[in-house]
Amino acid sequence: MLWAAEMPLSPAQVQSVLDDLAYNTVHTILTRLTEKGELERVIHEGRPAYVPVRDAAQYAADQMRAALDAGPDRTEILATFVTNLSADEELSLRALLRKGRRR
């Protein structure tokens, strides 16, 4: 939700979208994510609000890197990953690899 937001969101704004969670629960989660370095607490329109430190693509890439680092066989992990790509995803990956080699 914070990645999709065009501005920082207050705990109350986050809670209003996640109406199945209590305000205190949302506030605790936001505080913990800030302590872990995933979010930044800012003042927006005079109130505390939160923004992600990384965009969604960087977060996903970091998770992929962590999975590679944690696995016993990187080649096997990559092989399994690429064999599950759609045709369009495979074309995108090939184009990105070609582009990366030219740099």
PyMOL commands that set and color helices and strands:
alter all, ss='L'
color gray80, all
select helices_A, chain A and resi 11-17+23-35+56-70+74-83+87-102
alter helices_A, ss='H'
color red, helices_A
select strands_A, chain A and resi 39-44+47-52
alter strands_A, ss='S'
color yellow, strands_A
deselect
rebuild
show_as cartoon
